[in-house]
Amino acid sequence: MSETSTDYEHILYETKGRIALITLNRPDKLNAWTPTMEVEFMDALERASGDQGIGAIVVTGAGRGFCAGADIGGWNERMPSTGSAPPPVPSSPMLSREGSPEVPITLARSKPVIAAINGPAIGIGLTMPLACDIRIASDKAKFSARFVKVGISPECGSTRYLPQVAGLGNALFLALTGRIVDSDEALARGLVDRVVPHDTLMDEAFALAEEIANNPTNAVWAAKQLIHKNAVEPDMRRVVDQEGFSIRETRRMPDHAEAVRAFMEKREPRFNQ
């Protein structure tokens, strides 16, 4: 069953079975990021995560780009002239608090998110996917942590995720040079998990999303939350205590009982019923 929402201006939201598809939808601007897109993107993530029928989320871009970074067309209007106070800043998460502070937080607590990177992924177009759980790139994709090229520092949680995902050396190389790299170099540097032919990108992303979505939703979500919490937890006692609490909770879930019954009956389990 497939459903498409008309509730948004700068994104598209569709559900296909147990998968939610969020498409950044400003193709004439290579899906450049705006305050409106940010608010809608986070709303769509919360919407999918609150839907019991959804097990995984895929994020991609419309047209030939994934996301060309922040739409800086309006930035000049916010630049103060010499000796003058800066103009009022619009009320939005991206502009009123600088950067996109809520995006990585929302992604960290959402159901599993696969970024299907179909074209240029620049600035926040790179840093937002770093906060996703899995990144699959088209062989036509290009990447850049471009912030230094416009005289600003990295954002969207990337000073944590970039070294976690790509390693400290690669994080520094990408952040300090602002260089644009192709999909093969992105794979070599650990920015993405897989590179696939452009025409198969969405099929590959949906196949992986279905594999995840068909597992028990509560157990998958618990695994994601534990990894996010424990990846930076220095106290091993706290790590194992959090794991112990979570496994006790998931053992009480119907899908665990179904897995045990299916094993005893020598059949495939029927999860998420």
Secondary structure in CASP SS format (residue, H / E / C, confidence):
PFRMAT SS
TARGET T0000
AUTHOR 0000-0000-0000
METHOD secondary structure of the structure
MODEL  1
M C 1.00
S E 1.00
E E 1.00
T E 1.00
S E 1.00
T C 1.00
D C 1.00
Y C 1.00
E C 1.00
H C 1.00
I E 1.00
L E 1.00
Y E 1.00
E E 1.00
T E 1.00
K E 1.00
G C 1.00
R C 1.00
I E 1.00
A E 1.00
L E 1.00
I E 1.00
T E 1.00
L E 1.00
N C 1.00
R C 1.00
P H 1.00
D H 1.00
K H 1.00
L C 1.00
N C 1.00
A C 1.00
W E 1.00
T C 1.00
P H 1.00
T H 1.00
M H 1.00
E H 1.00
V H 1.00
E H 1.00
F H 1.00
M H 1.00
D H 1.00
A H 1.00
L H 1.00
E H 1.00
R H 1.00
A H 1.00
S H 1.00
G C 1.00
D C 1.00
Q C 1.00
G C 1.00
I C 1.00
G C 1.00
A E 1.00
I E 1.00
V E 1.00
V E 1.00
T E 1.00
G E 1.00
A C 1.00
G C 1.00
R C 1.00
G C 1.00
F C 1.00
C E 1.00
A C 1.00
G C 1.00
A E 1.00
D C 1.00
I H 1.00
G H 1.00
G H 1.00
W H 1.00
N H 1.00
E H 1.00
R H 1.00
M C 1.00
P C 1.00
S C 1.00
T C 1.00
G C 1.00
S C 1.00
A C 1.00
P C 1.00
P C 1.00
P C 1.00
V C 1.00
P C 1.00
S C 1.00
S C 1.00
P H 1.00
M H 1.00
L H 1.00
S H 1.00
R C 1.00
E C 1.00
G C 1.00
S C 1.00
P C 1.00
E H 1.00
V H 1.00
P H 1.00
I H 1.00
T H 1.00
L H 1.00
A H 1.00
R H 1.00
S C 1.00
K C 1.00
P C 1.00
V E 1.00
I E 1.00
A E 1.00
A E 1.00
I E 1.00
N C 1.00
G C 1.00
P C 1.00
A E 1.00
I E 1.00
G C 1.00
I H 1.00
G H 1.00
L H 1.00
T H 1.00
M H 1.00
P H 1.00
L H 1.00
A C 1.00
C C 1.00
D C 1.00
I E 1.00
R E 1.00
I E 1.00
A E 1.00
S E 1.00
D C 1.00
K C 1.00
A C 1.00
K E 1.00
F E 1.00
S E 1.00
A C 1.00
R H 1.00
F H 1.00
V H 1.00
K H 1.00
V H 1.00
G C 1.00
I C 1.00
S C 1.00
P C 1.00
E C 1.00
C C 1.00
G C 1.00
S H 1.00
T H 1.00
R H 1.00
Y H 1.00
L H 1.00
P H 1.00
Q H 1.00
V H 1.00
A H 1.00
G C 1.00
L H 1.00
G H 1.00
N H 1.00
A H 1.00
L H 1.00
F H 1.00
L H 1.00
A H 1.00
L H 1.00
T H 1.00
G C 1.00
R C 1.00
I C 1.00
V E 1.00
D E 1.00
S H 1.00
D H 1.00
E H 1.00
A H 1.00
L H 1.00
A H 1.00
R C 1.00
G C 1.00
L C 1.00
V C 1.00
D C 1.00
R E 1.00
V E 1.00
V E 1.00
P C 1.00
H H 1.00
D H 1.00
T H 1.00
L H 1.00
M H 1.00
D H 1.00
E H 1.00
A H 1.00
F H 1.00
A H 1.00
L H 1.00
A H 1.00
E H 1.00
E H 1.00
I H 1.00
A H 1.00
N C 1.00
N C 1.00
P C 1.00
T H 1.00
N H 1.00
A H 1.00
V H 1.00
W H 1.00
A H 1.00
A H 1.00
K H 1.00
Q H 1.00
L H 1.00
I H 1.00
H H 1.00
K H 1.00
N H 1.00
A C 1.00
V C 1.00
E C 1.00
P C 1.00
D C 1.00
M H 1.00
R H 1.00
R H 1.00
V H 1.00
V H 1.00
D H 1.00
Q H 1.00
E H 1.00
G H 1.00
F H 1.00
S H 1.00
I H 1.00
R H 1.00
E H 1.00
T H 1.00
R H 1.00
R C 1.00
M C 1.00
P H 1.00
D H 1.00
H H 1.00
A H 1.00
E H 1.00
A H 1.00
V H 1.00
R H 1.00
A H 1.00
F H 1.00
M H 1.00
E C 1.00
K C 1.00
R C 1.00
E C 1.00
P C 1.00
R C 1.00
F C 1.00
N C 1.00
Q C 1.00
END
